[in-house]
Amino acid sequence: MELTLEELNKTIMEMRTKGYLTKALKLADQGLLVALESNNYPYVMDLYYQKILVHHSLGDTLSMVNLIHDYEAICQNYGTTKDLMHYHLVMSLIYDLVGIREKTVEMTKKSIAYAQELQDPVMLVRCHNNLCYLEVEKGCTKEALQAGLLAREYNKSLARTMPDLAKLHDIRINNNLADVYILEGDFKKGKALLDSTLSSTIIHHHKREKVAALFGYGFLFEKQQKLEEAVFYYKQAIDLARSYGDKPITKKVMRLLLNVLYQLDWRDEIFDVQREYIDLSEKMSVANLLQQVMNLEFKRQKEKLEKKAHYDPLTGVLNRHFLDYELQEWLNAAEITQSYVCITVLDVDYFKLFNDTHGHLFGDMILQLLANSLKDFLQDEDVEIIRYGGDEFILCLRHSQKDYIKTLVHNTHAYLLSLKLEQEQQSYPLRVSMGACVNNQKNYQYKELFEQADSCLYQAKANGRASCVLYELS
């Protein structure tokens, strides 16, 4: 019997929790194909998220980076708050792996903010525990302890509904808190937590977590100046990480092992580990990974600048850049398909009076209400919404049927007249005048269509405002 996407997603999460990573990855690949073919974007995003987390558990940084481009694009277009929370968590993991510490912390804190908004217990545990790890890396034991203890508290409530996952989180939290106590010199507490990890009934399924515990023992003995014991545990951690191909962890522990070997002056071993470390660094191509992540960051900043150049910051709709540089291409496309085009000009009646009476912030809220309402009402239409200036907006509509466009214009106007701005227990009805011009499948010149629509707007004002006048080219 085939699993539904919902059942598949749940099964993959259970497999990850139990440490069956290869099987989880195979199922995620199968599910992703089905979700993409059916345009089921909520599950596309969930399965991308699952795949990236599996690759992280396997230490496969390159695969994570390769997946993030498509995942980010889908999240931007279709993502909910939950998906953005997952996306920021994933980005925090990638930034951590390539060593961009500030961005790692920034992304983790954004994930926590989303998790708090959604009251998502799984993410609250995971993100606070990640923050604990990051603060340990910075040597900030007070902040690390606070984050780790918060993760533990959230995990107690998680244990009631998802006991298997809570057990895994217990191991991860204990590993991070052990590092905190070791840094503070409380070796007894640190060792007790590491002992708890290695005695867990599920640790044999979770190699990455076992590596972290072995690394913790090495760190403990290094801090106690029991250097030979530290070498023993660091080597065990390296061997286990190698067994499932976790290059980032292997490299990290090798670096610590080298530090201890230098203190012991074990020259032969230093030479061997150094050679392996250099070879591993070349294979990992960290510089290439870093470049890919920086390219992603550059792309994101470029898109922000383009959005700033093309969109009105107050209302979020297009600005005049569209009219100046893109509209003619939009009209040409309509002419090729012989679609009808309607240019509509609208503004808020008595807008200056609103501003003068209630202030410019009130006026801004009116404009935002108008823009957001237009976006919501016309979201399924072939339309571009432009803020022309002040309180004036332009709608550029396309459709294969003239009557459909005419009805849509009048329905849009009626909808806008039904809106009210609620402010300080008072209600302010929105009054809007509209002028529109529908072409005749011959004239696709914006200047003529706009001038006729603008003339209709003045006629609507002369008719007593809050009205709509539409003209059809013959």
N, C-alpha and C positions, 0 to 999 in steps of 0.2 A: 504494500500500500504506500502510495506516494505521500510525502509530508506536505502540508501547506507551508507557505512562506513564514507564517507566524510560528508554526511548530518547528520548522527548520531553524529559524533564528534562535528559538529557545534551546533547541538541541545543541547548536554550536556553542552557545554560552555555557551549557552544562559540560560539554566536552572540554572547553577551555578551563573551566573550574576544576575538572578532574585531571587535567594535564594531558589530555589526548589531543595534542596540538596538530599533528599531521592530519588526523581524521577531521578535525575541526576546519582546517584550511581547505581540504578537499570539498567538504560540504558547503563551505562559504562560496567557493568558486562555482559550484553547481547552482546554488541559490541565486547568486548574482546574475548569472546568465538568464535565469527565468524571470527575475525581477526587472532586468533591463529590457527583455523582449516584450514584457507586458506594461512597460512604462510605470511600474509600481515604485515610485521614487522614495516613499518612506522606507520600504524594505531595501532598496538599492543603497540608501545611506546607512541603514543599520548593518548591512552585510559588508560594506566597505569598512565600516568602523570595526566590525568583528575581525576582518582579515588583517587590518593594520595592527590590532592588538595581538593577534596570533604571531605575526611577524616580529613584533616587539619581544614577545616571550621567547621566540626562537633566536633573538639577537640579530635578525636580518634587517639591518638598517636600510640597505639599498632598496629592498622591496617596499619598505615603508615610504621612502621618499618618492619612489616611482608611482605609488598609488595616490599620494596626497594631492596631486594636481587635479585629477578627475574628481576626487572626493570633495575638494574645496569648491569646485565649480558647481557641483550638484547641490551642496549645502547652501551656497549663495542664492541659487535659483529656487530651491524647493524647501530649504531647511526650516524647521521649527526651533523653538528655544532649546528643546532637547538635543536636536542635531548640532546646534551651535555649541552647546555644552560639550558634546562628544568631540567635535572638531577641535576646540581649544585644548582639550585634554591630549588629543593625538599630537597637535602641534607642540605642546609642552614636552612630550616624549622625544620628538624629533630634535627640537632645539637642544634638549639635554644631551642627546647622543652625539651631536656635533659640537657641543661645548659652548653654546651661546647662552650663558647663564641668566642674564637679565631677561631675555625673551622667554626663557623657560619659566621663570617665576611669574612673569606677567601673564602668560597663557594659563598657568595653573590657577592663579587668583581669579582670572575671568571664569574658568570652569567652576570654581567654588561659588562665585556669585550666581551663575546660572543654576547650580545645584541647590543653592539656598532658595532661590526663587521657585524652583520646582519641588522643593523638599524631596529630592531624590536621595534615598539613604545610601544606595550603592555608590553613587558618585561622591557623596559627602565623605564617605569613608576613604575612597580611593584618592580623591584630590587632597584631603588633609594629610593622608599618609605620604603622598608625593611631596607635599610641601615640607613635611618633616624631614624627608630625605634631602631636599634641596637646602634646607637650613643647616643640616649636618654637614653637607659639602662646603658650606660657607663658614662652618665653625661656630654658628650661632646656636649654642645649645639651649638657651632659654626659649627661643622662638621654636626650635625643633621639638622640644619637649611639649610645649603648648599644643602644637599641631598634631603630634603623635597621640597625646592623651585625648584630644578631641576626636581623632579618628577612632580610637578605642571605644569612646562613649557611643558614637554613631554605630559602631559595629555591634554593640550589645543589642540595640534595637533591631538591627538587620538579622541577628541570629535567630530571632523568633519567626521570621518569615522565610529566610534563605540560609538555613544552617550550614550547608556545604560551602557556600560562598563565604560565609562569615568565618569558617575555619581557615580558609585560604587567606583571608584578610588578616586574621589573627597572626599567622606566620609572618606576613609582610610587615605588619605593625611592630611585632616583637623584634624583627631584624633591625628595623630603623631605630627603635627605642634603645636597643642594645648598644648601637653605635653612639647614641646620645650619652648614655650612662658611662660608657668607656671613655669618651672624650672628657667627661666631668671627673673621671677618676674613680667612679663607683663600679669597680670591676666585678664585685659580687653580684650586683643587680644585672649588669650586662651579661655575665656568664649564665645566670639563671634563665634569662630570656632566650639566649642561644640554645641552651640545653632543652628548653621547652620546644623550640623549633625542631631540633633534630629528633626529639622523641615523639613528634606528632605522627598520628596514624596515616596521614595523607602525604607526608613529605616525599616519599619515594616516587610519587607521581609528578612532583614539581621540582624539576632539576634547577631551574633558575633561582628559586627560593632557597634550595639547599646550597647552591653556590654562594648565595648571599650570607648564609649562616656560617659556612666554612671560612669565607672571607672575614666575617665578624670575629671568629676565633683567632685568625691570624692577626687581625688588628688588635685584639685584646692582649695577646701575648707580646706583640711588638711594643705596646704601650707599657707593659710590665717588664720590658727588657729581657723577656724570655725568647731570645731571637731564634734559636734553633726550632722551638715549638712553632713560632710564627712561620718559619720557612715551610715546615711540614704542612700546616693548614693552607697556606697560600698555594702550595703546589697541588694539594687536593682540590682546591677550588678551581685552579687552572685546568686540571685534567678533566674535571666534570664539565666545565664550560666548553672545553674542546669537544667533548663527546657528542654534544648536540649543535656544535657550530656557532656558539655565541662569541663572536669576535670582539665586540665592544667590552664585554665583561672580562674576557681573557686578557685583553690588552691592559685594562685598568688594574687587574690583580698583578700582572707581570711587572707593571711599573712599581707597585708597592713591594713586590718580591725583590726587585733589583735594589731598592733602597735598603732592605734588610741585609741582603748579600754584601753590599758595600760596607755596612757596619761590621759584618763578620769577616770581611776581607777574604771571601771565598772566591778567588780569582778565576778558577776554571769554570765554576758555575756562573759567575758574572758574565764571562765571555759567551757561554752557551745561551743564556737567557737573553742577553743583549742581541745576539744574532737572530733569535726567534722573534724578539720584539720588533726589530727593524723589518724583518720579512713580513710579519703580520701587518705592520703599519702600511707597507707598500700594497699588500693585498686588499686592505680595507679601503684604500684610496680616499682617506678622510678629506683631503683637499677637494676632491671631486664632489663628494657628498656635500661638503660645506658650500661649494659653488652652486650646487643645485638648490640648496635651501636658500642661499642668498638671491639666486635668480627668482625664486618664488616670492621672496620678500620684495625684490625690485618690481616684479609684476604687480604685486598688491599695491605698492605705493604709486605705481604708474596709473593703475585703475582708479585710485583715489583722486589723483590729480585730474584725470580725464573726467571723472564724475563732477569734480568741482568746477571744471571748465564748461561742462554741458548741462548741468542741473542747477536749478535755483535752490540755494541752501535753506531758505525759509520753508518752502512748500514741498520740496522734493520732486517737483515736476521739471520738465525740460525748460531751458531758458532760450533766449533768442538765437543762440548758436545754431539750434536746429533749423530755424527759419532761414538763417543766412547761408548755411553750409550743407544741409542735408535734405531740406524739404523738396528741392527740385528733383532729386533722385527718387524720393518717395512718390512724387507726382508722376514721374516717368514710369515707375512700376505700375501705377494705377492705369496709365494710358495703354501700356502694353497688354494688360489683362482686360481692358475696356471696363474697368470698375467706375462706378460713380464716385465723385469726390464732393465733400461738403466742408467748406471752411466756415467755422462758427466763431464769432467774437462775443465775449460776455464780460460784464463787470458787475460790481456790487453797487446797488443803488444807495446813494447818500453815504458813500464810504468815508468821504472827508468829514462829514458830520460825526460819524462814529469815532473817528480818530480824535477830532477836536473835543468831543464830549467825554469820551471814556479813556483816551490815551492811546499811544501807538502800540502798546502791548496787546490791548484789546483788539485793535485793528489787525495785528499779526495773527491772533487766534481766529478771527473771521476768515482770513486768507487761508490758513491751514485747514479749517473746517471745509471750506469750499474745495480746495485742492484734493484733500483726502476723500471727500465725498464723490468727486468726479472720478478718481482712480477706482474707488470701490464699485460705483454704478456702471462704469464702462470697462471693467476689467476683462470681459470676454469679447470685447469689440476690437476691430482693427482701427485704432485711434492713437493719435499722439496728442498729449496735453502739454501746452506751453504757457508759461507765465510771460506775458508780453511786456509787462511793466506795471508798477503800482498795483491796482486791483483788477487789471485787465488780463484776461486769459483767452487763449485761442485753442480751439479743438479742430484737428484735421482728421476727418472721418473718411473711410473707404468702405464700399460695399457693392456687391453685384446688382442690387436692386435699389432703384431710386426711392420707392415708397418706404422701404425699410429705413433708409437714412432719414427721410422726413419724419417718420414716426419716432425714431430714436431721438432726434433733436427735440421734439416737443415733449417726449417722455422725460428726457434729461432735465429740461427746464422745470417741468412739474415736480420732479424729484427734488431739485434744488430749493424750490419754494416751500417744500415741506420741512426743511431743516431749521433747527433752532440752536443758537449758542446758549448753553446753560452756564451762567456765571453769577456767583454770589447769590444763589437762590432766586435769580431772575432769569427770565427767558427772553431771548432776542431773536425774533424770526429773521431768516435770511431772505433778502429781497434782491433778485438778480434780473437784469435785462439781458436779452440775447438777440443777436442778429446773425442770420445764416444764409449762405448762398450755396446751392447745389448746382454742379456743372451739368453739361448736356452730352457728355462723352466725346466732346470735340475740344472744348476749351480746358486746358490743363495748366493755365498760367496763373500762378499764385497772386500776382499783383491785381489782376482784374477780379478774381474771386474774393480777395481780401477787401478790396475797395467796395464791392457790392455788399459784402457782409457787414462792413463797418457802417455803411449807409443804412442798412436794416437795423443796426443797433441804435442809431440816432432816431430812427422812426419809432422803435420800441420805447425809447425814452419819451418821445413826444406823445406817445399813446397813453402816458400815465405811469410809465415804469413797471417793473415786475412783469413784463410781457415778453413775448418772443415773436419776432418777425422773420419769416423765411422766404427767400426769393429763389426761383428756379430759372436758370438760363434757358432760353428757348433755342 
